[in-house]
Amino acid sequence: MRTSGRLLWRMAGLLSFASFLLFATGFVLALDPQQLAPARATAPSQTPQKTSPLPAEGVHKIVALGDSLTRGAGDANGQGYAGLVRQALEKKLGTSITFSNLAINGQESTDLVKQLSQEQVKSLLGEANLVLFTIGGNDMFRQTGGLYTIDKEKLAAATKQLTTNYEEVIKQIRTVNPKATIVYTTLYNPFGDTEASVDTIKPVIDWNYTASQIAAKYSNVIVVPTYDLFVGKEKSYLYTDHFHPNTAGYERMAARVVQALE
């Protein structure tokens, strides 16, 4: 009986020790999973390449849409950000680019949706490699109740309609051209250094976020931020009307768009 008891105790001890080793090994591996990896990891066959948002065939035709920002109001050189983007891409790609600026001063999002139904506009969009557009400033900033004052209820209603129209614009462009790179340039706040700043900062930031969220649902649509380019620098980069960018302001916008396309 004594021998049998000792044997049982030895077996129990061995089992306990084995269990401890398993537990310890698992604990070490949990802390350092690399212990399971081979001594020399196999290098990937190819280094991942950074892909450009520009089409593989290059950019031969640009169509610009929207309002006075795309038209270039306030630019002494008459280029606006869209014209400057074209020049920068021509220099970079070493080729001439056909440029159709269809933007209209004062245009709101509802007007742009209607414009996109025109056969000539659809034809030009269908051939484009790159589509640039701005919209929303007139929708939101025309909701004034006087000099630098904002009607909050009208602004909320205008922003709601802008949201619907903005997505419709992207849908219509995608319908006639499934492949072109689309670039939407977001809003800055021209009232950032005025009494209207309190009522406009949040709506502008909220709209820019909404525009980004909607664009993310569609392929090859880039949203370029501009808010930070003007905030606190209104006197340096806004035109004398204190609404549109000046020449230097458009240059900053164009540089941001080109950077997004690289």
C-alpha positions as CSV (number, residue, x, y, z in Angstrom):
1,M,0.0,0.0,0.0
2,R,2.8,2.4,0.8
3,T,4.5,1.7,-2.6
4,S,1.3,2.2,-4.4
5,G,0.7,5.5,-2.5
6,R,4.2,6.7,-3.4
7,L,3.7,5.8,-7.0
8,L,0.4,7.8,-7.2
9,W,2.1,10.8,-5.6
10,R,4.9,10.6,-8.1
11,M,2.5,10.4,-11.0
12,A,0.5,13.3,-9.7
13,G,3.6,15.3,-9.3
14,L,4.8,14.6,-12.9
15,L,1.4,15.6,-14.2
16,S,1.4,18.8,-12.3
17,F,4.9,19.6,-13.5
18,A,3.9,18.9,-17.1
19,S,0.8,21.1,-16.8
20,F,3.0,23.9,-15.4
21,L,5.4,23.7,-18.3
22,L,2.5,23.9,-20.8
23,F,1.1,26.9,-18.9
24,A,4.4,28.6,-18.8
25,T,5.1,28.0,-22.5
26,G,1.7,29.4,-23.4
27,F,2.2,32.5,-21.2
28,V,5.6,33.2,-22.8
29,L,4.2,32.9,-26.3
30,A,1.3,35.2,-25.4
31,L,3.8,37.8,-24.4
32,D,6.0,37.3,-27.4
33,P,4.2,35.7,-30.4
34,Q,7.4,36.1,-32.5
35,Q,8.7,33.0,-30.8
36,L,6.5,31.1,-33.2
37,A,7.8,32.9,-36.2
38,P,10.7,31.6,-38.3
39,A,14.1,33.0,-37.6
40,R,14.2,34.8,-40.9
41,A,11.0,36.2,-42.3
42,T,10.5,35.8,-46.0
43,A,10.6,39.2,-47.7
44,P,7.6,40.2,-49.9
45,S,8.2,39.6,-53.5
46,Q,7.4,43.2,-54.4
47,T,7.4,46.4,-52.4
48,P,3.9,48.0,-52.4
49,Q,3.7,50.9,-54.8
50,K,2.0,54.1,-53.9
51,T,-0.8,54.6,-56.4
52,S,-1.8,57.9,-57.8
53,P,-5.4,59.0,-57.9
54,L,-4.8,60.2,-61.4
55,P,-5.9,57.9,-64.2
56,A,-3.3,55.5,-65.6
57,E,-3.7,57.0,-69.1
58,G,-2.9,60.4,-67.7
59,V,-4.9,63.6,-67.8
60,H,-5.9,64.9,-71.3
61,K,-9.2,66.6,-70.5
62,I,-10.3,68.5,-67.4
63,V,-13.9,69.7,-66.8
64,A,-14.5,72.2,-64.0
65,L,-17.9,72.8,-62.5
66,G,-19.6,74.8,-59.8
67,D,-19.7,78.4,-58.7
68,S,-17.5,81.5,-58.7
69,L,-14.7,79.8,-56.8
70,T,-14.1,77.5,-59.8
71,R,-14.8,80.4,-62.2
72,G,-11.9,82.2,-60.5
73,A,-13.7,85.4,-59.2
74,G,-11.2,87.6,-57.4
75,D,-8.1,86.3,-59.1
76,A,-6.3,89.1,-60.8
77,N,-4.9,86.6,-63.3
78,G,-8.3,85.1,-64.1
79,Q,-7.1,81.6,-63.5
80,G,-8.7,80.6,-60.2
81,Y,-7.7,77.4,-58.5
82,A,-8.9,75.2,-61.4
83,G,-6.8,77.0,-64.1
84,L,-3.8,76.8,-61.8
85,V,-4.3,73.1,-61.3
86,R,-4.4,72.6,-65.1
87,Q,-1.1,74.5,-65.5
88,A,0.5,72.5,-62.7
89,L,-0.5,69.2,-64.2
90,E,0.6,70.2,-67.7
91,K,4.0,71.1,-66.3
92,K,4.2,67.9,-64.3
93,L,2.9,65.5,-67.0
94,G,4.7,67.3,-69.9
95,T,1.6,67.4,-72.1
96,S,-1.2,69.9,-73.0
97,I,-4.6,69.4,-71.3
98,T,-8.0,70.4,-72.8
99,F,-9.7,72.5,-70.2
100,S,-13.5,73.3,-70.1
101,N,-14.5,75.6,-67.3
102,L,-18.3,75.3,-67.0
103,A,-18.6,77.0,-63.6
104,I,-21.1,79.9,-63.3
105,N,-20.7,82.8,-60.9
106,G,-23.4,82.7,-58.2
107,Q,-24.5,79.2,-58.9
108,E,-26.1,77.2,-56.2
109,S,-26.3,73.4,-55.9
110,T,-29.8,73.2,-57.4
111,D,-28.6,75.1,-60.4
112,L,-25.6,72.7,-60.8
113,V,-27.9,69.6,-60.7
114,K,-29.9,71.2,-63.5
115,Q,-26.8,72.1,-65.5
116,L,-25.7,68.5,-65.4
117,S,-28.8,67.4,-67.3
118,Q,-27.6,69.4,-70.4
119,E,-26.5,67.1,-73.2
120,Q,-23.4,69.2,-74.0
121,V,-22.3,69.1,-70.4
122,K,-22.8,65.4,-70.2
123,S,-20.8,64.9,-73.4
124,L,-17.9,66.9,-72.0
125,L,-18.0,65.1,-68.7
126,G,-18.0,61.7,-70.4
127,E,-14.7,62.5,-72.1
128,A,-13.0,64.0,-69.0
129,N,-10.1,62.3,-67.1
130,L,-10.4,64.8,-64.2
131,V,-13.5,66.7,-62.9
132,L,-13.0,69.6,-60.5
133,F,-15.9,71.3,-58.7
134,T,-16.9,73.6,-55.9
135,I,-20.4,74.2,-54.7
136,G,-22.2,75.2,-51.5
137,G,-20.9,78.6,-50.7
138,N,-23.8,80.4,-52.2
139,D,-26.3,77.9,-50.8
140,M,-25.1,78.6,-47.2
141,F,-23.8,82.2,-47.2
142,R,-26.7,83.8,-48.9
143,Q,-28.8,83.0,-45.9
144,T,-28.1,86.4,-44.4
145,G,-30.4,88.7,-42.4
146,G,-28.3,91.7,-42.9
147,L,-24.6,92.7,-43.0
148,Y,-22.7,89.8,-41.6
149,T,-25.7,88.3,-39.8
150,I,-27.0,84.8,-40.5
151,D,-30.6,83.5,-40.4
152,K,-30.0,80.1,-38.7
153,E,-33.3,78.5,-39.8
154,K,-32.7,79.4,-43.5
155,L,-29.1,78.2,-43.2
156,A,-30.2,74.8,-41.8
157,A,-32.7,74.4,-44.6
158,A,-30.2,75.4,-47.2
159,T,-27.6,73.0,-45.9
160,K,-30.2,70.1,-45.9
161,Q,-30.9,70.8,-49.6
162,L,-27.2,71.2,-50.4
163,T,-26.6,67.7,-48.9
164,T,-29.2,66.2,-51.2
165,N,-28.0,68.1,-54.3
166,Y,-24.3,67.4,-53.6
167,E,-24.8,63.6,-53.7
168,E,-26.9,64.0,-56.8
169,V,-24.1,65.9,-58.5
170,I,-21.6,63.0,-57.8
171,K,-24.2,60.4,-58.9
172,Q,-24.8,62.2,-62.2
173,I,-21.1,62.6,-62.9
174,R,-20.5,59.0,-62.2
175,T,-23.4,58.0,-64.4
176,V,-21.8,59.6,-67.5
177,N,-18.2,58.9,-66.5
178,P,-17.5,55.9,-64.2
179,K,-13.7,56.3,-64.2
180,A,-12.7,60.0,-64.1
181,T,-11.1,61.3,-60.9
182,I,-13.5,63.7,-59.2
183,V,-12.2,66.4,-56.9
184,Y,-14.5,68.4,-54.6
185,T,-12.9,71.4,-52.9
186,T,-14.6,72.1,-49.6
187,L,-15.6,75.4,-48.1
188,Y,-13.6,77.9,-46.1
189,N,-15.3,80.5,-43.9
190,P,-15.1,84.0,-45.4
191,F,-16.8,85.4,-42.2
192,G,-14.2,83.9,-39.8
193,D,-12.9,87.4,-38.8
194,T,-16.4,89.1,-38.7
195,E,-19.3,89.2,-36.3
196,A,-20.9,86.3,-38.2
197,S,-18.1,83.9,-37.2
198,V,-20.1,82.6,-34.2
199,D,-23.0,81.5,-36.5
200,T,-20.9,80.2,-39.4
201,I,-17.9,78.3,-38.1
202,K,-19.8,75.2,-37.0
203,P,-22.1,75.0,-40.0
204,V,-19.1,75.2,-42.4
205,I,-17.1,72.6,-40.5
206,D,-20.2,70.3,-40.3
207,W,-20.8,70.7,-44.0
208,N,-17.3,69.8,-44.9
209,Y,-17.5,66.7,-42.8
210,T,-20.8,65.7,-44.4
211,A,-19.3,66.2,-47.9
212,S,-16.4,63.9,-47.0
213,Q,-18.7,61.2,-45.7
214,I,-20.9,61.3,-48.8
215,A,-17.9,61.2,-51.2
216,A,-16.5,58.2,-49.4
217,K,-19.4,56.1,-50.7
218,Y,-18.2,56.6,-54.3
219,S,-15.0,55.4,-56.0
220,N,-12.2,57.8,-56.9
221,V,-13.8,60.9,-55.4
222,I,-11.4,63.2,-53.5
223,V,-12.4,65.8,-51.0
224,V,-9.8,68.5,-50.6
225,P,-10.0,70.7,-47.4
226,T,-9.4,74.4,-47.6
227,Y,-10.8,75.7,-44.3
228,D,-7.3,75.8,-42.7
229,L,-5.9,77.7,-45.6
230,F,-7.9,80.8,-44.7
231,V,-8.8,80.6,-41.0
232,G,-7.0,83.5,-39.2
233,K,-5.5,84.6,-42.6
234,E,-8.6,86.2,-44.2
235,K,-6.9,89.6,-44.7
236,S,-4.0,88.0,-46.5
237,Y,-5.9,85.5,-48.8
238,L,-9.3,87.0,-49.4
239,Y,-10.2,89.4,-52.2
240,T,-11.4,92.9,-51.5
241,D,-15.0,91.7,-51.5
242,H,-14.1,89.6,-48.4
243,F,-15.7,86.6,-49.9
244,H,-13.7,85.2,-52.7
245,P,-10.0,84.3,-52.6
246,N,-7.4,86.7,-54.0
247,T,-4.6,85.5,-56.3
248,A,-2.5,84.2,-53.4
249,G,-5.6,82.5,-51.9
250,Y,-6.3,80.6,-55.2
251,E,-2.6,79.6,-55.4
252,R,-2.9,78.0,-52.0
253,M,-6.1,76.2,-53.0
254,A,-4.5,74.9,-56.2
255,A,-1.4,73.7,-54.4
256,R,-3.6,71.7,-52.0
257,V,-5.5,70.1,-54.9
258,V,-2.3,69.2,-56.8
259,Q,-0.9,67.7,-53.6
260,A,-4.1,65.6,-53.2
261,L,-3.6,64.2,-56.7
262,E,0.0,63.2,-56.3
